Amino acid sequence: MSTDTTKPQGVCPVDHTTREAWIRNAGSNQKPLLEDKLNQQQQVPAPHPVPAGADEAKCPVDHESRAVWLQNGGEGRVNVENCSSDRLGSNFSTPSTAVDSTGHRLSTEREISTIPRASTGDNWVYPSQQQFFTAMQRKNWDPSADDMKTVVPIHNAVNERAWTEILKWEQGEGGESCGGPQLIRFQGDSKKITPKARFNMIFGYQKPFDRHDWLVDRCGTQVEYVLDFYSGKPNPLMPDMPSFYIDVRPKLNSIEGCRMRLFKWFGLK
């Protein structure tokens, strides 16, 4: 994939509160894992680097999801704001020298995701370590430079995994005729629990630590997806590495979403 960054590009969709939830939640929940119930494995495609200082749209990067992710990794930080692609801005510049208050130098390198951005012809772009750090400072947080080295790769991998799961649903639905599905917008709110998650919790399964809603364009047809984020089974080879599971499915708020869910339920997809 091209790394041309001459045209404005949007920042990829997982915000600060979600990132903190992911790190905080790793290995901390003793309830049965939904991952065991659904028995699914996801592969994460590699994103592409963006040169530091390239002219792109910058995202102030919402802090709520990052707070939740880090708390799930044991950081114990909380912030309560909603995540939305509508909050993306274009005035978030990257300085030539990115150093935190303790003298740690932060990377300004960004990566282009594999997620196409609807109506622009570009892909969503991940924020750099420095952008994460600066965004947290602007929200009067006390971020650690060392956290950025963990948060940014997790953020990128989670988005790639989520998009891979959406592409599985979209396979064979006709999007290939116009170049494939594209992400229009996203919104996250860790306080909103989906009906499916509530139902699973009745039977003792763990509560998702975040929830996102992604709107996808399929050749002019808009399909809404809901994403529940759970802690996953620890890797015995890397017990200290955060492990996560994403339950992705079309929403049941449209005829198309209901059709896709029914087809999968009856094994027709």
C-alpha positions as CSV (number, residue, x, y, z in Angstrom):
1,M,0.0,0.0,0.0
2,S,1.2,3.5,-0.8
3,T,2.6,5.7,1.9
4,D,1.9,8.9,0.0
5,T,0.7,11.4,2.5
6,T,0.3,14.5,0.3
7,K,-3.5,14.4,0.7
8,P,-5.3,14.9,4.0
9,Q,-5.9,11.7,5.9
10,G,-8.0,10.8,9.0
11,V,-6.7,9.3,12.1
12,C,-7.8,5.7,12.7
13,P,-10.6,4.9,15.0
14,V,-9.7,3.8,18.4
15,D,-9.5,6.7,20.9
16,H,-7.6,7.2,24.2
17,T,-10.2,5.7,26.6
18,T,-10.4,2.5,24.7
19,R,-6.6,2.2,24.6
20,E,-6.4,2.5,28.3
21,A,-9.1,-0.1,28.8
22,W,-7.3,-2.6,26.6
23,I,-4.1,-2.4,28.6
24,R,-5.8,-2.3,32.0
25,N,-8.0,-5.3,31.1
26,A,-5.3,-7.6,30.0
27,G,-5.3,-10.7,32.2
28,S,-7.4,-9.1,34.9
29,N,-10.8,-10.7,34.5
30,Q,-11.4,-14.1,36.1
31,K,-14.9,-14.6,34.5
32,P,-15.3,-17.0,31.6
33,L,-14.0,-15.5,28.4
34,L,-16.4,-14.9,25.5
35,E,-13.4,-15.8,23.3
36,D,-13.8,-19.4,24.6
37,K,-17.5,-19.4,23.8
38,L,-17.1,-18.2,20.3
39,N,-13.8,-19.9,19.6
40,Q,-12.5,-17.4,17.0
41,Q,-9.0,-16.3,16.1
42,Q,-8.1,-13.1,14.2
43,Q,-5.1,-12.3,12.2
44,V,-3.8,-8.7,12.2
45,P,-2.5,-7.3,8.9
46,A,0.5,-5.0,9.2
47,P,-0.1,-1.3,8.7
48,H,2.3,0.9,6.8
49,P,4.6,3.6,8.1
50,V,4.1,7.3,7.4
51,P,7.1,9.7,7.4
52,A,7.3,12.0,10.3
53,G,6.2,15.6,9.5
54,A,4.0,14.5,6.5
55,D,1.1,16.9,5.8
56,E,-2.0,15.0,7.0
57,A,-5.1,15.6,9.0
58,K,-4.3,15.2,12.7
59,C,-6.6,13.9,15.3
60,P,-6.9,15.3,18.9
61,V,-7.5,11.6,19.8
62,D,-10.3,11.1,22.3
63,H,-9.1,10.1,25.8
64,E,-11.9,8.0,27.1
65,S,-11.1,4.8,25.4
66,R,-7.4,5.2,26.1
67,A,-8.2,5.5,29.8
68,V,-10.2,2.4,29.8
69,W,-7.5,0.4,27.9
70,L,-4.7,1.4,30.3
71,Q,-6.9,0.6,33.2
72,N,-7.4,-2.9,31.9
73,G,-3.7,-3.2,31.9
74,G,-3.4,-2.2,35.5
75,E,-2.7,1.5,35.2
76,G,-5.9,2.4,37.0
77,R,-6.7,5.6,35.1
78,V,-10.2,6.7,34.3
79,N,-11.7,9.4,32.0
80,V,-15.3,9.6,30.8
81,E,-15.7,11.1,27.3
82,N,-17.3,9.7,24.2
83,C,-15.2,8.8,21.2
84,S,-16.4,9.9,17.7
85,S,-14.8,10.4,14.3
86,D,-16.7,13.7,14.2
87,R,-14.2,15.1,16.7
88,L,-11.2,14.7,14.3
89,G,-9.4,18.0,13.7
90,S,-6.8,19.3,11.3
91,N,-4.8,21.6,13.6
92,F,-2.9,19.0,15.5
93,S,0.6,19.6,14.4
94,T,3.7,17.5,15.1
95,P,6.8,19.4,16.3
96,S,10.1,18.5,14.8
97,T,11.4,17.6,18.3
98,A,9.1,15.5,20.4
99,V,10.4,15.3,24.0
100,D,8.4,14.8,27.2
101,S,9.0,16.7,30.5
102,T,11.5,14.0,31.7
103,G,13.6,14.3,28.5
104,H,12.3,11.1,26.8
105,R,12.2,11.5,23.1
106,L,8.9,10.3,21.5
107,S,8.5,8.9,18.1
108,T,6.8,11.2,15.5
109,E,6.4,8.3,13.0
110,R,2.8,7.5,11.9
111,E,1.5,4.5,10.1
112,I,-1.1,4.2,7.4
113,S,-3.8,1.7,8.3
114,T,-5.3,-0.9,5.9
115,I,-8.7,0.7,6.5
116,P,-10.1,2.7,3.5
117,R,-11.7,6.0,4.4
118,A,-14.9,6.6,2.6
119,S,-15.2,9.6,0.2
120,T,-11.5,10.5,0.4
121,G,-9.7,7.8,-1.6
122,D,-7.2,7.6,1.3
123,N,-6.8,5.2,4.3
124,W,-7.2,6.1,7.9
125,V,-3.9,7.1,9.6
126,Y,-2.7,6.1,13.0
127,P,-1.4,8.8,15.4
128,S,2.3,8.8,16.5
129,Q,3.6,8.4,20.0
130,Q,4.1,12.1,20.2
131,Q,0.5,12.9,19.2
132,F,-0.9,10.5,21.8
133,F,1.3,12.2,24.4
134,T,0.4,15.7,23.4
135,A,-3.3,15.0,23.2
136,M,-3.2,13.6,26.8
137,Q,-1.4,16.7,28.0
138,R,-4.0,18.9,26.5
139,K,-6.6,17.1,28.5
140,N,-4.6,17.8,31.7
141,W,-3.4,14.2,32.1
142,D,0.0,13.3,33.4
143,P,1.1,10.8,30.6
144,S,4.2,8.6,30.7
145,A,6.4,8.4,27.6
146,D,6.9,4.7,28.3
147,D,3.2,4.2,28.1
148,M,3.2,5.4,24.5
149,K,5.5,2.6,23.4
150,T,2.8,0.1,24.5
151,V,-0.3,2.0,23.7
152,V,0.4,2.9,20.1
153,P,1.2,-0.6,18.8
154,I,-1.8,-2.0,20.6
155,H,-4.1,0.7,19.2
156,N,-2.9,0.0,15.7
157,A,-3.2,-3.8,16.0
158,V,-6.7,-3.6,17.5
159,N,-8.0,-1.5,14.6
160,E,-6.5,-3.8,12.1
161,R,-8.1,-6.8,13.8
162,A,-11.5,-5.1,14.0
163,W,-11.4,-4.2,10.3
164,T,-10.4,-7.8,9.4
165,E,-13.5,-9.1,11.2
166,I,-15.7,-6.6,9.4
167,L,-14.2,-7.8,6.1
168,K,-15.2,-11.3,7.0
169,W,-18.8,-10.2,7.3
170,E,-18.5,-8.2,4.0
171,Q,-17.0,-11.0,2.0
172,G,-19.4,-12.0,-0.8
173,E,-21.8,-9.1,-0.2
174,G,-20.9,-7.2,-3.4
175,G,-18.5,-4.6,-2.1
176,E,-15.7,-6.0,-4.3
177,S,-17.5,-4.4,-7.3
178,C,-16.5,-0.9,-6.2
179,G,-13.2,-1.5,-4.7
180,G,-14.3,-3.0,-1.3
181,P,-16.0,-1.6,1.8
182,Q,-14.9,1.6,3.3
183,L,-15.2,3.1,6.8
184,I,-17.4,6.2,6.9
185,R,-17.2,7.0,10.6
186,F,-17.0,5.5,14.1
187,Q,-18.1,6.2,17.6
188,G,-17.2,4.6,20.9
189,D,-18.8,4.6,24.3
190,S,-17.5,2.2,27.0
191,K,-20.6,2.9,29.1
192,K,-23.1,1.6,26.6
193,I,-23.5,-2.2,26.9
194,T,-25.0,-4.0,23.9
195,P,-28.0,-6.3,24.4
196,K,-25.9,-9.3,23.4
197,A,-23.3,-8.5,26.0
198,R,-25.9,-8.1,28.7
199,F,-27.4,-11.5,27.7
200,N,-24.0,-13.2,27.9
201,M,-23.4,-11.5,31.3
202,I,-26.5,-13.2,32.7
203,F,-24.8,-16.5,32.1
204,G,-21.6,-15.5,33.8
205,Y,-19.5,-14.2,30.9
206,Q,-17.4,-11.2,31.5
207,K,-18.5,-7.7,30.7
208,P,-16.9,-6.0,27.7
209,F,-14.7,-3.2,28.7
210,D,-15.5,-1.1,25.6
211,R,-18.0,-0.8,22.8
212,H,-17.7,0.8,19.4
213,D,-20.0,1.5,16.5
214,W,-18.5,1.6,13.0
215,L,-20.5,2.8,9.9
216,V,-19.3,1.1,6.7
217,D,-20.0,2.0,3.1
218,R,-20.6,-0.9,0.7
219,C,-20.9,0.6,-2.8
220,G,-23.5,3.1,-1.6
221,T,-25.2,0.8,1.0
222,Q,-24.4,1.8,4.6
223,V,-24.1,-1.0,7.1
224,E,-23.6,-0.3,10.8
225,Y,-21.4,-2.7,12.9
226,V,-21.2,-3.0,16.6
227,L,-17.9,-4.1,18.3
228,D,-17.6,-5.4,21.8
229,F,-14.1,-5.5,23.3
230,Y,-13.1,-8.2,25.8
231,S,-10.0,-9.4,27.5
232,G,-8.7,-12.6,25.9
233,K,-6.8,-15.7,26.9
234,P,-3.2,-15.0,27.9
235,N,-0.6,-16.4,25.5
236,P,1.5,-18.9,27.6
237,L,4.5,-18.0,25.5
238,M,4.0,-14.2,26.3
239,P,2.1,-14.1,29.6
240,D,2.8,-10.4,30.1
241,M,1.5,-9.4,26.7
242,P,-2.1,-8.0,26.7
243,S,-4.6,-10.3,25.0
244,F,-7.9,-9.1,23.6
245,Y,-11.0,-10.4,21.8
246,I,-13.4,-8.4,19.6
247,D,-16.9,-9.5,19.0
248,V,-17.9,-7.8,15.7
249,R,-21.3,-8.1,14.0
250,P,-23.8,-6.1,12.0
251,K,-26.4,-4.1,14.0
252,L,-29.9,-5.4,14.0
253,N,-31.2,-1.8,13.3
254,S,-31.7,-2.4,9.5
255,I,-33.1,-5.0,7.1
256,E,-29.6,-5.5,5.8
257,G,-28.1,-6.1,9.2
258,C,-30.9,-8.5,10.1
259,R,-30.4,-10.4,6.9
260,M,-26.7,-10.8,7.4
261,R,-27.1,-12.0,10.9
262,L,-29.8,-14.5,10.0
263,F,-27.8,-15.8,7.0
264,K,-24.8,-16.5,9.3
265,W,-27.1,-18.0,12.0
266,F,-28.4,-20.5,9.5
267,G,-25.0,-21.2,8.0
268,L,-25.8,-19.5,4.7
269,K,-22.8,-17.2,4.9
